[in-house]
């Protein structure tokens, strides 16, 4: 590529309570941030394409993870920027071929053990075949349309959370259900539950501690957390795994 300087880094992917994909992604971003800070980089460019965005939207839809997942990947966050989100993967491959750049295929990208690979190699091709070309583009466009709405709703939830960080039962019940559930989701994320594994069903179970309280013990959440109700508030805390 003609780069003046390159870096190689090894990471150890050990994240109890996280799935392998989530743990690996966190490790990658952490080391990229570390190197960016070391060389005083203004941005780290990621290679995600429109096809990656379509896969993300489909996975979010299948998991029932809510509007934020359907809004797909952000174009930028922290030091990271995704400049290729409007381009199909095939165009990026063609561009590399034209420029004489050898394309390296990560073998994990063909491993059907991963849900994203199954979406890429089986689900999206069937949708394109049965519904006509342009499905990936339509899914990516849907993500763009939703992202602004989700950003606004997230800001509203952040403002509400600021006054409800202690998760008081009465204060939470006073909020409209959609806002209350966003606050609960935000609380779980702040406590360490991974966004990619925190589904709507988890938030509904937390909400039931408020709206359908009958003395139940607690709700298990991704990231080795549980949520319980005591003394007029909800409590989020880590769980202990004696086998770890």
Secondary structure, 3 states (H helix, E strand, C coil): CCCCCCCCCCCCCCCCCCCHHHHHHHHHHHHHHHHHHHCCCCCEECCCCHHHHHHHHHHHHHHCCCHHHHCCCCCEECCEECCCCCCCHHHHHHHHHHCCCCCCCCHHHHCCCCHHHHHHHHHHHHHHHHHCCCHHHHHHHHHHHHHHHHHHHHHHHHHHHHCCCCCEHHHHHCCCHHHHHHHHHHHHHHCCCCCCCCCHHHHHHHHHHHHCCCCCCEEEECCCEEEEEECCEEEEEECCCCCC
